[in-house]
Amino acid sequence: MGKIIITEKDLAEQGSRILARDLTTDGVLNYYGWGDSKKPLKFVVAKGFINDWCVYIEDMEAYQDYDKVASNGNKISNIEIVKLLVDCSDEVLKRYRR
């Protein structure tokens, strides 16, 4: 459960895709702020078609595999929470889709 590294090269290729997937907890993120703070939560870093990117996290109340997280997970819009999961340059961070 280290930080995912995203570079400009990762965003340069055309098309949407998953860049990374990993686990975290709400104890680390305080995204939900309720429930079991030690429960492992899946997250995915997804590249958008227009070379932007975002992070989706598993629902606290329902099991989701990584594909479900990518398609139906909760998008993290708080950039400070994103920084807890992803290490990237300021230029890459500017391309984050909120």
Backbone hydrogen bonds, N-H to C=O, Kabsch-Sander energy under -0.5 kcal/mol:
donor,donor_aa,acceptor,acceptor_aa,energy
4,I,85,L,-3.0
6,I,4,I,-0.6
6,I,87,D,-2.1
11,L,7,T,-0.9
11,L,8,E,-0.6
12,A,8,E,-0.8
12,A,9,K,-0.7
13,E,9,K,-0.7
15,G,49,F,-0.8
17,R,47,K,-1.6
19,L,17,R,-0.5
19,L,45,V,-3.1
20,A,45,V,-1.4
22,D,43,F,-2.2
24,T,41,L,-2.1
26,D,39,K,-0.5
27,G,37,S,-2.2
28,V,25,T,-0.7
29,L,25,T,-1.8
30,N,26,D,-2.8
37,S,35,G,-0.9
39,K,36,D,-1.4
41,L,24,T,-3.4
43,F,22,D,-2.4
44,V,56,Y,-2.3
45,V,20,A,-2.6
46,A,44,V,-0.6
46,A,54,C,-2.9
47,K,17,R,-3.3
48,G,52,D,-3.0
51,N,48,G,-1.3
53,W,95,R,-1.4
54,C,46,A,-2.1
56,Y,44,V,-2.4
57,I,74,N,-2.4
58,E,42,K,-2.8
69,V,65,D,-2.4
70,A,66,Y,-2.2
71,S,67,D,-1.8
72,N,68,K,-3.8
73,G,69,V,-1.9
74,N,57,I,-2.6
75,K,73,G,-0.5
76,I,55,V,-2.8
77,S,75,K,-0.7
79,I,77,S,-0.7
81,I,78,N,-0.7
82,V,78,N,-1.9
83,K,79,I,-2.0
84,L,80,E,-0.6
84,L,81,I,-1.0
85,L,81,I,-0.6
85,L,82,V,-1.5
86,V,82,V,-2.3
87,D,4,I,-3.5
88,C,86,V,-0.5
93,L,89,S,-2.4
94,K,90,D,-1.8
95,R,91,E,-0.5
95,R,92,V,-1.3
96,Y,93,L,-1.8
97,R,53,W,-3.3
98,R,96,Y,-0.7
